[in-house]
Amino acid sequence: MRIDKYLKNSRIIKRRTVAKEACEQGRVLINGKLAKPGDEVKIGDRVQINFTNPIEIEVLDVSDNPRKDASKELYKMLN
């Protein structure tokens, strides 16, 4: 799944356009490498998002269109 879509589906970032812009600005890393909006994310990847409060997550699932209450099961917070 594309990283911009994953960030939106997991509800880490509210809108896909904002997730896309974050990737283009170099604020998103996948396994320590800068991510482009179209880069694929898979189970086991570590994603770091550098906004005001940087967060790091581990991808647990990449399901498409999860319910709101199930979106927290797509990742695990690492910090």
mmCIF file of the N, C-alpha and C atoms, coordinates in Angstrom:
data_MODEL
# 
_entry.id   MODEL 
# 
loop_
_atom_site.group_PDB 
_atom_site.id 
_atom_site.type_symbol 
_atom_site.label_atom_id 
_atom_site.label_alt_id 
_atom_site.label_comp_id 
_atom_site.label_asym_id 
_atom_site.label_entity_id 
_atom_site.label_seq_id 
_atom_site.pdbx_PDB_ins_code 
_atom_site.Cartn_x 
_atom_site.Cartn_y 
_atom_site.Cartn_z 
_atom_site.occupancy 
_atom_site.B_iso_or_equiv 
_atom_site.pdbx_formal_charge 
_atom_site.auth_seq_id 
_atom_site.auth_comp_id 
_atom_site.auth_asym_id 
_atom_site.auth_atom_id 
_atom_site.pdbx_PDB_model_num 
ATOM 1   N N  . MET A 1 1  ? 0.849   -1.176 0.000  1.00 0.00 ? 1  MET A N  1 
ATOM 2   C CA . MET A 1 1  ? 0.000   0.000  0.000  1.00 0.00 ? 1  MET A CA 1 
ATOM 3   C C  . MET A 1 1  ? 0.893   1.237  0.000  1.00 0.00 ? 1  MET A C  1 
ATOM 4   N N  . ARG A 1 2  ? 0.469   2.254  -0.695 1.00 0.00 ? 2  ARG A N  1 
ATOM 5   C CA . ARG A 1 2  ? 1.200   3.523  -0.734 1.00 0.00 ? 2  ARG A CA 1 
ATOM 6   C C  . ARG A 1 2  ? 1.251   4.134  0.663  1.00 0.00 ? 2  ARG A C  1 
ATOM 7   N N  . ILE A 1 3  ? 2.376   4.756  1.000  1.00 0.00 ? 3  ILE A N  1 
ATOM 8   C CA . ILE A 1 3  ? 2.553   5.341  2.329  1.00 0.00 ? 3  ILE A CA 1 
ATOM 9   C C  . ILE A 1 3  ? 1.547   6.453  2.596  1.00 0.00 ? 3  ILE A C  1 
ATOM 10  N N  . ASP A 1 4  ? 1.235   7.287  1.605  1.00 0.00 ? 4  ASP A N  1 
ATOM 11  C CA . ASP A 1 4  ? 0.266   8.365  1.847  1.00 0.00 ? 4  ASP A CA 1 
ATOM 12  C C  . ASP A 1 4  ? -1.119  7.799  2.154  1.00 0.00 ? 4  ASP A C  1 
ATOM 13  N N  . LYS A 1 5  ? -1.504  6.745  1.469  1.00 0.00 ? 5  LYS A N  1 
ATOM 14  C CA . LYS A 1 5  ? -2.795  6.106  1.718  1.00 0.00 ? 5  LYS A CA 1 
ATOM 15  C C  . LYS A 1 5  ? -2.797  5.399  3.074  1.00 0.00 ? 5  LYS A C  1 
ATOM 16  N N  . TYR A 1 6  ? -1.689  4.769  3.420  1.00 0.00 ? 6  TYR A N  1 
ATOM 17  C CA . TYR A 1 6  ? -1.591  4.074  4.708  1.00 0.00 ? 6  TYR A CA 1 
ATOM 18  C C  . TYR A 1 6  ? -1.744  5.059  5.872  1.00 0.00 ? 6  TYR A C  1 
ATOM 19  N N  . LEU A 1 7  ? -1.070  6.201  5.792  1.00 0.00 ? 7  LEU A N  1 
ATOM 20  C CA . LEU A 1 7  ? -1.151  7.185  6.867  1.00 0.00 ? 7  LEU A CA 1 
ATOM 21  C C  . LEU A 1 7  ? -2.572  7.705  7.030  1.00 0.00 ? 7  LEU A C  1 
ATOM 22  N N  . LYS A 1 8  ? -3.294  7.831  5.938  1.00 0.00 ? 8  LYS A N  1 
ATOM 23  C CA . LYS A 1 8  ? -4.695  8.260  5.995  1.00 0.00 ? 8  LYS A CA 1 
ATOM 24  C C  . LYS A 1 8  ? -5.581  7.147  6.545  1.00 0.00 ? 8  LYS A C  1 
ATOM 25  N N  . ASN A 1 9  ? -5.421  5.909  6.054  1.00 0.00 ? 9  ASN A N  1 
ATOM 26  C CA . ASN A 1 9  ? -6.250  4.787  6.509  1.00 0.00 ? 9  ASN A CA 1 
ATOM 27  C C  . ASN A 1 9  ? -6.052  4.484  7.987  1.00 0.00 ? 9  ASN A C  1 
ATOM 28  N N  . SER A 1 10 ? -4.832  4.631  8.466  1.00 0.00 ? 10 SER A N  1 
ATOM 29  C CA . SER A 1 10 ? -4.551  4.359  9.876  1.00 0.00 ? 10 SER A CA 1 
ATOM 30  C C  . SER A 1 10 ? -4.932  5.538  10.768 1.00 0.00 ? 10 SER A C  1 
ATOM 31  N N  . ARG A 1 11 ? -5.336  6.625  10.141 1.00 0.00 ? 11 ARG A N  1 
ATOM 32  C CA . ARG A 1 11 ? -5.766  7.838  10.829 1.00 0.00 ? 11 ARG A CA 1 
ATOM 33  C C  . ARG A 1 11 ? -4.655  8.491  11.650 1.00 0.00 ? 11 ARG A C  1 
ATOM 34  N N  . ILE A 1 12 ? -3.413  8.274  11.224 1.00 0.00 ? 12 ILE A N  1 
ATOM 35  C CA . ILE A 1 12 ? -2.286  8.985  11.822 1.00 0.00 ? 12 ILE A CA 1 
ATOM 36  C C  . ILE A 1 12 ? -2.303  10.419 11.297 1.00 0.00 ? 12 ILE A C  1 
ATOM 37  N N  . ILE A 1 13 ? -2.610  10.569 10.012 1.00 0.00 ? 13 ILE A N  1 
ATOM 38  C CA . ILE A 1 13 ? -2.804  11.875 9.380  1.00 0.00 ? 13 ILE A CA 1 
ATOM 39  C C  . ILE A 1 13 ? -4.211  11.873 8.805  1.00 0.00 ? 13 ILE A C  1 
ATOM 40  N N  . LYS A 1 14 ? -4.959  12.951 9.031  1.00 0.00 ? 14 LYS A N  1 
ATOM 41  C CA . LYS A 1 14 ? -6.383  12.972 8.682  1.00 0.00 ? 14 LYS A CA 1 
ATOM 42  C C  . LYS A 1 14 ? -6.682  12.913 7.187  1.00 0.00 ? 14 LYS A C  1 
ATOM 43  N N  . ARG A 1 15 ? -5.880  13.588 6.380  1.00 0.00 ? 15 ARG A N  1 
ATOM 44  C CA . ARG A 1 15 ? -6.179  13.664 4.948  1.00 0.00 ? 15 ARG A CA 1 
ATOM 45  C C  . ARG A 1 15 ? -5.010  13.148 4.128  1.00 0.00 ? 15 ARG A C  1 
ATOM 46  N N  . ARG A 1 16 ? -5.340  12.503 3.022  1.00 0.00 ? 16 ARG A N  1 
ATOM 47  C CA . ARG A 1 16 ? -4.305  11.940 2.165  1.00 0.00 ? 16 ARG A CA 1 
ATOM 48  C C  . ARG A 1 16 ? -3.440  13.033 1.543  1.00 0.00 ? 16 ARG A C  1 
ATOM 49  N N  . THR A 1 17 ? -4.038  14.169 1.225  1.00 0.00 ? 17 THR A N  1 
ATOM 50  C CA . THR A 1 17 ? -3.254  15.264 0.643  1.00 0.00 ? 17 THR A CA 1 
ATOM 51  C C  . THR A 1 17 ? -2.218  15.781 1.637  1.00 0.00 ? 17 THR A C  1 
ATOM 52  N N  . VAL A 1 18 ? -2.571  15.808 2.919  1.00 0.00 ? 18 VAL A N  1 
ATOM 53  C CA . VAL A 1 18 ? -1.632  16.245 3.951  1.00 0.00 ? 18 VAL A CA 1 
ATOM 54  C C  . VAL A 1 18 ? -0.519  15.207 4.094  1.00 0.00 ? 18 VAL A C  1 
ATOM 55  N N  . ALA A 1 19 ? -0.870  13.922 4.024  1.00 0.00 ? 19 ALA A N  1 
ATOM 56  C CA . ALA A 1 19 ? 0.131   12.852 4.086  1.00 0.00 ? 19 ALA A CA 1 
ATOM 57  C C  . ALA A 1 19 ? 1.080   12.945 2.893  1.00 0.00 ? 19 ALA A C  1 
ATOM 58  N N  . LYS A 1 20 ? 0.524   13.240 1.723  1.00 0.00 ? 20 LYS A N  1 
ATOM 59  C CA . LYS A 1 20 ? 1.333   13.381 0.507  1.00 0.00 ? 20 LYS A CA 1 
ATOM 60  C C  . LYS A 1 20 ? 2.312   14.538 0.657  1.00 0.00 ? 20 LYS A C  1 
ATOM 61  N N  . GLU A 1 21 ? 1.822   15.673 1.161  1.00 0.00 ? 21 GLU A N  1 
ATOM 62  C CA . GLU A 1 21 ? 2.667   16.848 1.353  1.00 0.00 ? 21 GLU A CA 1 
ATOM 63  C C  . GLU A 1 21 ? 3.766   16.565 2.381  1.00 0.00 ? 21 GLU A C  1 
ATOM 64  N N  . ALA A 1 22 ? 3.444   15.840 3.442  1.00 0.00 ? 22 ALA A N  1 
ATOM 65  C CA . ALA A 1 22 ? 4.443   15.502 4.460  1.00 0.00 ? 22 ALA A CA 1 
ATOM 66  C C  . ALA A 1 22 ? 5.570   14.675 3.846  1.00 0.00 ? 22 ALA A C  1 
ATOM 67  N N  . CYS A 1 23 ? 5.212   13.738 2.972  1.00 0.00 ? 23 CYS A N  1 
ATOM 68  C CA . CYS A 1 23 ? 6.220   12.929 2.287  1.00 0.00 ? 23 CYS A CA 1 
ATOM 69  C C  . CYS A 1 23 ? 7.078   13.798 1.372  1.00 0.00 ? 23 CYS A C  1 
ATOM 70  N N  . GLU A 1 24 ? 6.447   14.678 0.629  1.00 0.00 ? 24 GLU A N  1 
ATOM 71  C CA . GLU A 1 24 ? 7.179   15.542 -0.302 1.00 0.00 ? 24 GLU A CA 1 
ATOM 72  C C  . GLU A 1 24 ? 8.112   16.505 0.418  1.00 0.00 ? 24 GLU A C  1 
ATOM 73  N N  . GLN A 1 25 ? 7.785   16.859 1.662  1.00 0.00 ? 25 GLN A N  1 
ATOM 74  C CA . GLN A 1 25 ? 8.614   17.774 2.442  1.00 0.00 ? 25 GLN A CA 1 
ATOM 75  C C  . GLN A 1 25 ? 9.722   17.047 3.205  1.00 0.00 ? 25 GLN A C  1 
ATOM 76  N N  . GLY A 1 26 ? 9.803   15.733 3.063  1.00 0.00 ? 26 GLY A N  1 
ATOM 77  C CA . GLY A 1 26 ? 10.847  14.967 3.725  1.00 0.00 ? 26 GLY A CA 1 
ATOM 78  C C  . GLY A 1 26 ? 10.595  14.692 5.190  1.00 0.00 ? 26 GLY A C  1 
ATOM 79  N N  . ARG A 1 27 ? 9.337   14.719 5.603  1.00 0.00 ? 27 ARG A N  1 
ATOM 80  C CA . ARG A 1 27 ? 8.996   14.493 7.013  1.00 0.00 ? 27 ARG A CA 1 
ATOM 81  C C  . ARG A 1 27 ? 8.688   13.034 7.333  1.00 0.00 ? 27 ARG A C  1 
ATOM 82  N N  . VAL A 1 28 ? 8.637   12.165 6.320  1.00 0.00 ? 28 VAL A N  1 
ATOM 83  C CA . VAL A 1 28 ? 8.280   10.765 6.535  1.00 0.00 ? 28 VAL A CA 1 
ATOM 84  C C  . VAL A 1 28 ? 9.438   9.878  6.103  1.00 0.00 ? 28 VAL A C  1 
ATOM 85  N N  . LEU A 1 29 ? 9.808   8.951  6.982  1.00 0.00 ? 29 LEU A N  1 
ATOM 86  C CA . LEU A 1 29 ? 10.866  7.985  6.692  1.00 0.00 ? 29 LEU A CA 1 
ATOM 87  C C  . LEU A 1 29 ? 10.299  6.575  6.801  1.00 0.00 ? 29 LEU A C  1 
ATOM 88  N N  . ILE A 1 30 ? 10.681  5.716  5.873  1.00 0.00 ? 30 ILE A N  1 
ATOM 89  C CA . ILE A 1 30 ? 10.334  4.301  5.954  1.00 0.00 ? 30 ILE A CA 1 
ATOM 90  C C  . ILE A 1 30 ? 11.640  3.544  6.123  1.00 0.00 ? 30 ILE A C  1 
ATOM 91  N N  . ASN A 1 31 ? 11.777  2.850  7.244  1.00 0.00 ? 31 ASN A N  1 
ATOM 92  C CA . ASN A 1 31 ? 13.006  2.110  7.564  1.00 0.00 ? 31 ASN A CA 1 
ATOM 93  C C  . ASN A 1 31 ? 14.249  2.984  7.430  1.00 0.00 ? 31 ASN A C  1 
ATOM 94  N N  . GLY A 1 32 ? 14.146  4.242  7.865  1.00 0.00 ? 32 GLY A N  1 
ATOM 95  C CA . GLY A 1 32 ? 15.284  5.143  7.864  1.00 0.00 ? 32 GLY A CA 1 
ATOM 96  C C  . GLY A 1 32 ? 15.571  5.856  6.554  1.00 0.00 ? 32 GLY A C  1 
ATOM 97  N N  . LYS A 1 33 ? 14.759  5.620  5.520  1.00 0.00 ? 33 LYS A N  1 
ATOM 98  C CA . LYS A 1 33 ? 14.971  6.264  4.219  1.00 0.00 ? 33 LYS A CA 1 
ATOM 99  C C  . LYS A 1 33 ? 13.812  7.208  3.926  1.00 0.00 ? 33 LYS A C  1 
ATOM 100 N N  . LEU A 1 34 ? 14.137  8.350  3.307  1.00 0.00 ? 34 LEU A N  1 
ATOM 101 C CA . LEU A 1 34 ? 13.085  9.302  2.943  1.00 0.00 ? 34 LEU A CA 1 
ATOM 102 C C  . LEU A 1 34 ? 12.036  8.634  2.074  1.00 0.00 ? 34 LEU A C  1 
ATOM 103 N N  . ALA A 1 35 ? 10.772  8.918  2.370  1.00 0.00 ? 35 ALA A N  1 
ATOM 104 C CA . ALA A 1 35 ? 9.667   8.301  1.644  1.00 0.00 ? 35 ALA A CA 1 
ATOM 105 C C  . ALA A 1 35 ? 9.045   9.278  0.667  1.00 0.00 ? 35 ALA A C  1 
ATOM 106 N N  . LYS A 1 36 ? 8.743   8.790  -0.524 1.00 0.00 ? 36 LYS A N  1 
ATOM 107 C CA . LYS A 1 36 ? 7.947   9.534  -1.494 1.00 0.00 ? 36 LYS A CA 1 
ATOM 108 C C  . LYS A 1 36 ? 6.503   9.089  -1.295 1.00 0.00 ? 36 LYS A C  1 
ATOM 109 N N  . PRO A 1 37 ? 5.521   9.894  -1.707 1.00 0.00 ? 37 PRO A N  1 
ATOM 110 C CA . PRO A 1 37 ? 4.118   9.533  -1.485 1.00 0.00 ? 37 PRO A CA 1 
ATOM 111 C C  . PRO A 1 37 ? 3.725   8.177  -2.073 1.00 0.00 ? 37 PRO A C  1 
ATOM 112 N N  . GLY A 1 38 ? 4.363   7.753  -3.146 1.00 0.00 ? 38 GLY A N  1 
ATOM 113 C CA . GLY A 1 38 ? 3.997   6.499  -3.792 1.00 0.00 ? 38 GLY A CA 1 
ATOM 114 C C  . GLY A 1 38 ? 4.776   5.288  -3.322 1.00 0.00 ? 38 GLY A C  1 
ATOM 115 N N  . ASP A 1 39 ? 5.690   5.468  -2.359 1.00 0.00 ? 39 ASP A N  1 
ATOM 116 C CA . ASP A 1 39 ? 6.470   4.337  -1.865 1.00 0.00 ? 39 ASP A CA 1 
ATOM 117 C C  . ASP A 1 39 ? 5.563   3.341  -1.153 1.00 0.00 ? 39 ASP A C  1 
ATOM 118 N N  . GLU A 1 40 ? 5.869   2.068  -1.345 1.00 0.00 ? 40 GLU A N  1 
ATOM 119 C CA . GLU A 1 40 ? 5.068   1.000  -0.750 1.00 0.00 ? 40 GLU A CA 1 
ATOM 120 C C  . GLU A 1 40 ? 5.497   0.771  0.703  1.00 0.00 ? 40 GLU A C  1 
ATOM 121 N N  . VAL A 1 41 ? 4.503   0.533  1.543  1.00 0.00 ? 41 VAL A N  1 
ATOM 122 C CA . VAL A 1 41 ? 4.742   0.172  2.939  1.00 0.00 ? 41 VAL A CA 1 
ATOM 123 C C  . VAL A 1 41 ? 4.175   -1.230 3.129  1.00 0.00 ? 41 VAL A C  1 
ATOM 124 N N  . LYS A 1 42 ? 4.889   -2.051 3.909  1.00 0.00 ? 42 LYS A N  1 
ATOM 125 C CA . LYS A 1 42 ? 4.431   -3.425 4.131  1.00 0.00 ? 42 LYS A CA 1 
ATOM 126 C C  . LYS A 1 42 ? 4.554   -3.764 5.612  1.00 0.00 ? 42 LYS A C  1 
ATOM 127 N N  . ILE A 1 43 ? 3.975   -4.872 5.990  1.00 0.00 ? 43 ILE A N  1 
ATOM 128 C CA . ILE A 1 43 ? 3.991   -5.313 7.379  1.00 0.00 ? 43 ILE A CA 1 
ATOM 129 C C  . ILE A 1 43 ? 5.435   -5.463 7.845  1.00 0.00 ? 43 ILE A C  1 
ATOM 130 N N  . GLY A 1 44 ? 5.723   -4.928 9.024  1.00 0.00 ? 44 GLY A N  1 
ATOM 131 C CA . GLY A 1 44 ? 7.057   -4.990 9.598  1.00 0.00 ? 44 GLY A CA 1 
ATOM 132 C C  . GLY A 1 44 ? 7.885   -3.739 9.372  1.00 0.00 ? 44 GLY A C  1 
ATOM 133 N N  . ASP A 1 45 ? 7.471   -2.871 8.464  1.00 0.00 ? 45 ASP A N  1 
ATOM 134 C CA . ASP A 1 45 ? 8.206   -1.635 8.217  1.00 0.00 ? 45 ASP A CA 1 
ATOM 135 C C  . ASP A 1 45 ? 8.089   -0.699 9.417  1.00 0.00 ? 45 ASP A C  1 
ATOM 136 N N  . ARG A 1 46 ? 9.123   0.115  9.602  1.00 0.00 ? 46 ARG A N  1 
ATOM 137 C CA . ARG A 1 46 ? 9.109   1.151  10.629 1.00 0.00 ? 46 ARG A CA 1 
ATOM 138 C C  . ARG A 1 46 ? 8.972   2.496  9.932  1.00 0.00 ? 46 ARG A C  1 
ATOM 139 N N  . VAL A 1 47 ? 7.985   3.247  10.353 1.00 0.00 ? 47 VAL A N  1 
ATOM 140 C CA . VAL A 1 47 ? 7.700   4.546  9.745  1.00 0.00 ? 47 VAL A CA 1 
ATOM 141 C C  . VAL A 1 47 ? 7.907   5.628  10.797 1.00 0.00 ? 47 VAL A C  1 
ATOM 142 N N  . GLN A 1 48 ? 8.673   6.643  10.432 1.00 0.00 ? 48 GLN A N  1 
ATOM 143 C CA . GLN A 1 48 ? 8.908   7.778  11.323 1.00 0.00 ? 48 GLN A CA 1 
ATOM 144 C C  . GLN A 1 48 ? 8.298   9.008  10.681 1.00 0.00 ? 48 GLN A C  1 
ATOM 145 N N  . ILE A 1 49 ? 7.506   9.748  11.463 1.00 0.00 ? 49 ILE A N  1 
ATOM 146 C CA . ILE A 1 49 ? 6.865   10.963 10.982 1.00 0.00 ? 49 ILE A CA 1 
ATOM 147 C C  . ILE A 1 49 ? 7.365   12.113 11.841 1.00 0.00 ? 49 ILE A C  1 
ATOM 148 N N  . ASN A 1 50 ? 7.990   13.105 11.208 1.00 0.00 ? 50 ASN A N  1 
ATOM 149 C CA . ASN A 1 50 ? 8.615   14.216 11.920 1.00 0.00 ? 50 ASN A CA 1 
ATOM 150 C C  . ASN A 1 50 ? 7.779   15.481 11.788 1.00 0.00 ? 50 ASN A C  1 
ATOM 151 N N  . PHE A 1 51 ? 6.826   15.647 12.688 1.00 0.00 ? 51 PHE A N  1 
ATOM 152 C CA . PHE A 1 51 ? 6.106   16.899 12.821 1.00 0.00 ? 51 PHE A CA 1 
ATOM 153 C C  . PHE A 1 51 ? 6.605   17.556 14.104 1.00 0.00 ? 51 PHE A C  1 
ATOM 154 N N  . THR A 1 52 ? 5.795   18.322 14.773 1.00 0.00 ? 52 THR A N  1 
ATOM 155 C CA . THR A 1 52 ? 6.193   18.961 16.017 1.00 0.00 ? 52 THR A CA 1 
ATOM 156 C C  . THR A 1 52 ? 6.667   17.920 17.034 1.00 0.00 ? 52 THR A C  1 
ATOM 157 N N  . ASN A 1 53 ? 5.868   16.868 17.196 1.00 0.00 ? 53 ASN A N  1 
ATOM 158 C CA . ASN A 1 53 ? 6.251   15.747 18.050 1.00 0.00 ? 53 ASN A CA 1 
ATOM 159 C C  . ASN A 1 53 ? 6.499   14.545 17.159 1.00 0.00 ? 53 ASN A C  1 
ATOM 160 N N  . PRO A 1 54 ? 7.767   14.188 16.921 1.00 0.00 ? 54 PRO A N  1 
ATOM 161 C CA . PRO A 1 54 ? 8.054   13.047 16.048 1.00 0.00 ? 54 PRO A CA 1 
ATOM 162 C C  . PRO A 1 54 ? 7.503   11.747 16.635 1.00 0.00 ? 54 PRO A C  1 
ATOM 163 N N  . ILE A 1 55 ? 6.961   10.903 15.760 1.00 0.00 ? 55 ILE A N  1 
ATOM 164 C CA . ILE A 1 55 ? 6.480   9.603  16.199 1.00 0.00 ? 55 ILE A CA 1 
ATOM 165 C C  . ILE A 1 55 ? 7.099   8.528  15.322 1.00 0.00 ? 55 ILE A C  1 
ATOM 166 N N  . GLU A 1 56 ? 7.226   7.347  15.893 1.00 0.00 ? 56 GLU A N  1 
ATOM 167 C CA . GLU A 1 56 ? 7.713   6.196  15.144 1.00 0.00 ? 56 GLU A CA 1 
ATOM 168 C C  . GLU A 1 56 ? 6.739   5.053  15.379 1.00 0.00 ? 56 GLU A C  1 
ATOM 169 N N  . ILE A 1 57 ? 6.361   4.385  14.291 1.00 0.00 ? 57 ILE A N  1 
ATOM 170 C CA . ILE A 1 57 ? 5.416   3.282  14.377 1.00 0.00 ? 57 ILE A CA 1 
ATOM 171 C C  . ILE A 1 57 ? 5.968   2.063  13.650 1.00 0.00 ? 57 ILE A C  1 
ATOM 172 N N  . GLU A 1 58 ? 5.422   0.907  14.004 1.00 0.00 ? 58 GLU A N  1 
ATOM 173 C CA . GLU A 1 58 ? 5.692   -0.319 13.258 1.00 0.00 ? 58 GLU A CA 1 
ATOM 174 C C  . GLU A 1 58 ? 4.398   -0.743 12.598 1.00 0.00 ? 58 GLU A C  1 
ATOM 175 N N  . VAL A 1 59 ? 4.457   -1.059 11.313 1.00 0.00 ? 59 VAL A N  1 
ATOM 176 C CA . VAL A 1 59 ? 3.277   -1.435 10.546 1.00 0.00 ? 59 VAL A CA 1 
ATOM 177 C C  . VAL A 1 59 ? 2.891   -2.871 10.912 1.00 0.00 ? 59 VAL A C  1 
ATOM 178 N N  . LEU A 1 60 ? 1.644   -3.067 11.376 1.00 0.00 ? 60 LEU A N  1 
ATOM 179 C CA . LEU A 1 60 ? 1.151   -4.390 11.734 1.00 0.00 ? 60 LEU A CA 1 
ATOM 180 C C  . LEU A 1 60 ? 0.200   -4.964 10.690 1.00 0.00 ? 60 LEU A C  1 
ATOM 181 N N  . ASP A 1 61 ? -0.474  -4.089 9.951  1.00 0.00 ? 61 ASP A N  1 
ATOM 182 C CA . ASP A 1 61 ? -1.448  -4.527 8.946  1.00 0.00 ? 61 ASP A CA 1 
ATOM 183 C C  . ASP A 1 61 ? -1.601  -3.415 7.915  1.00 0.00 ? 61 ASP A C  1 
ATOM 184 N N  . VAL A 1 62 ? -1.932  -3.782 6.689  1.00 0.00 ? 62 VAL A N  1 
ATOM 185 C CA . VAL A 1 62 ? -2.116  -2.798 5.624  1.00 0.00 ? 62 VAL A CA 1 
ATOM 186 C C  . VAL A 1 62 ? -3.497  -2.940 4.977  1.00 0.00 ? 62 VAL A C  1 
ATOM 187 N N  . SER A 1 63 ? -4.507  -3.266 5.792  1.00 0.00 ? 63 SER A N  1 
ATOM 188 C CA . SER A 1 63 ? -5.840  -3.466 5.228  1.00 0.00 ? 63 SER A CA 1 
ATOM 189 C C  . SER A 1 63 ? -6.408  -2.169 4.668  1.00 0.00 ? 63 SER A C  1 
ATOM 190 N N  . ASP A 1 64 ? -7.198  -2.320 3.624  1.00 0.00 ? 64 ASP A N  1 
ATOM 191 C CA . ASP A 1 64 ? -7.799  -1.194 2.919  1.00 0.00 ? 64 ASP A CA 1 
ATOM 192 C C  . ASP A 1 64 ? -9.141  -0.845 3.549  1.00 0.00 ? 64 ASP A C  1 
ATOM 193 N N  . ASN A 1 65 ? -9.378  0.432  3.817  1.00 0.00 ? 65 ASN A N  1 
ATOM 194 C CA . ASN A 1 65 ? -10.638 0.941  4.361  1.00 0.00 ? 65 ASN A CA 1 
ATOM 195 C C  . ASN A 1 65 ? -11.039 0.289  5.685  1.00 0.00 ? 65 ASN A C  1 
ATOM 196 N N  . PRO A 1 66 ? -10.204 0.380  6.722  1.00 0.00 ? 66 PRO A N  1 
ATOM 197 C CA . PRO A 1 66 ? -10.585 -0.172 8.023  1.00 0.00 ? 66 PRO A CA 1 
ATOM 198 C C  . PRO A 1 66 ? -11.628 0.711  8.696  1.00 0.00 ? 66 PRO A C  1 
ATOM 199 N N  . ARG A 1 67 ? -12.406 0.113  9.596  1.00 0.00 ? 67 ARG A N  1 
ATOM 200 C CA . ARG A 1 67 ? -13.344 0.901  10.390 1.00 0.00 ? 67 ARG A CA 1 
ATOM 201 C C  . ARG A 1 67 ? -12.562 1.814  11.328 1.00 0.00 ? 67 ARG A C  1 
ATOM 202 N N  . LYS A 1 68 ? -13.207 2.860  11.787 1.00 0.00 ? 68 LYS A N  1 
ATOM 203 C CA . LYS A 1 68 ? -12.530 3.839  12.635 1.00 0.00 ? 68 LYS A CA 1 
ATOM 204 C C  . LYS A 1 68 ? -11.961 3.187  13.891 1.00 0.00 ? 68 LYS A C  1 
ATOM 205 N N  . ASP A 1 69 ? -12.730 2.310  14.536 1.00 0.00 ? 69 ASP A N  1 
ATOM 206 C CA . ASP A 1 69 ? -12.256 1.684  15.766 1.00 0.00 ? 69 ASP A CA 1 
ATOM 207 C C  . ASP A 1 69 ? -11.167 0.638  15.509 1.00 0.00 ? 69 ASP A C  1 
ATOM 208 N N  . ALA A 1 70 ? -11.045 0.148  14.273 1.00 0.00 ? 70 ALA A N  1 
ATOM 209 C CA . ALA A 1 70 ? -10.020 -0.850 13.936 1.00 0.00 ? 70 ALA A CA 1 
ATOM 210 C C  . ALA A 1 70 ? -8.740  -0.217 13.407 1.00 0.00 ? 70 ALA A C  1 
ATOM 211 N N  . SER A 1 71 ? -8.747  1.080  13.181 1.00 0.00 ? 71 SER A N  1 
ATOM 212 C CA . SER A 1 71 ? -7.575  1.726  12.586 1.00 0.00 ? 71 SER A CA 1 
ATOM 213 C C  . SER A 1 71 ? -6.357  1.696  13.510 1.00 0.00 ? 71 SER A C  1 
ATOM 214 N N  . LYS A 1 72 ? -6.554  1.654  14.810 1.00 0.00 ? 72 LYS A N  1 
ATOM 215 C CA . LYS A 1 72 ? -5.435  1.606  15.763 1.00 0.00 ? 72 LYS A CA 1 
ATOM 216 C C  . LYS A 1 72 ? -4.721  0.254  15.720 1.00 0.00 ? 72 LYS A C  1 
ATOM 217 N N  . GLU A 1 73 ? -5.354  -0.761 15.157 1.00 0.00 ? 73 GLU A N  1 
ATOM 218 C CA . GLU A 1 73 ? -4.752  -2.090 15.070 1.00 0.00 ? 73 GLU A CA 1 
ATOM 219 C C  . GLU A 1 73 ? -3.820  -2.225 13.868 1.00 0.00 ? 73 GLU A C  1 
ATOM 220 N N  . LEU A 1 74 ? -3.706  -1.179 13.050 1.00 0.00 ? 74 LEU A N  1 
ATOM 221 C CA . LEU A 1 74 ? -2.851  -1.218 11.876 1.00 0.00 ? 74 LEU A CA 1 
ATOM 222 C C  . LEU A 1 74 ? -1.385  -0.936 12.208 1.00 0.00 ? 74 LEU A C  1 
ATOM 223 N N  . TYR A 1 75 ? -1.126  -0.388 13.396 1.00 0.00 ? 75 TYR A N  1 
ATOM 224 C CA . TYR A 1 75 ? 0.245   -0.021 13.746 1.00 0.00 ? 75 TYR A CA 1 
ATOM 225 C C  . TYR A 1 75 ? 0.472   -0.129 15.249 1.00 0.00 ? 75 TYR A C  1 
ATOM 226 N N  . LYS A 1 76 ? 1.758   -0.113 15.621 1.00 0.00 ? 76 LYS A N  1 
ATOM 227 C CA . LYS A 1 76 ? 2.150   -0.115 17.024 1.00 0.00 ? 76 LYS A CA 1 
ATOM 228 C C  . LYS A 1 76 ? 3.099   1.066  17.232 1.00 0.00 ? 76 LYS A C  1 
ATOM 229 N N  . MET A 1 77 ? 2.821   1.877  18.242 1.00 0.00 ? 77 MET A N  1 
ATOM 230 C CA . MET A 1 77 ? 3.671   3.014  18.579 1.00 0.00 ? 77 MET A CA 1 
ATOM 231 C C  . MET A 1 77 ? 4.977   2.500  19.180 1.00 0.00 ? 77 MET A C  1 
ATOM 232 N N  . LEU A 1 78 ? 6.103   3.065  18.731 1.00 0.00 ? 78 LEU A N  1 
ATOM 233 C CA . LEU A 1 78 ? 7.402   2.642  19.233 1.00 0.00 ? 78 LEU A CA 1 
ATOM 234 C C  . LEU A 1 78 ? 8.060   3.657  20.160 1.00 0.00 ? 78 LEU A C  1 
ATOM 235 N N  . ASN A 1 79 ? 7.547   4.869  20.213 1.00 0.00 ? 79 ASN A N  1 
ATOM 236 C CA . ASN A 1 79 ? 8.146   5.847  21.127 1.00 0.00 ? 79 ASN A CA 1 
ATOM 237 C C  . ASN A 1 79 ? 7.107   6.551  21.949 1.00 0.00 ? 79 ASN A C  1 
# 
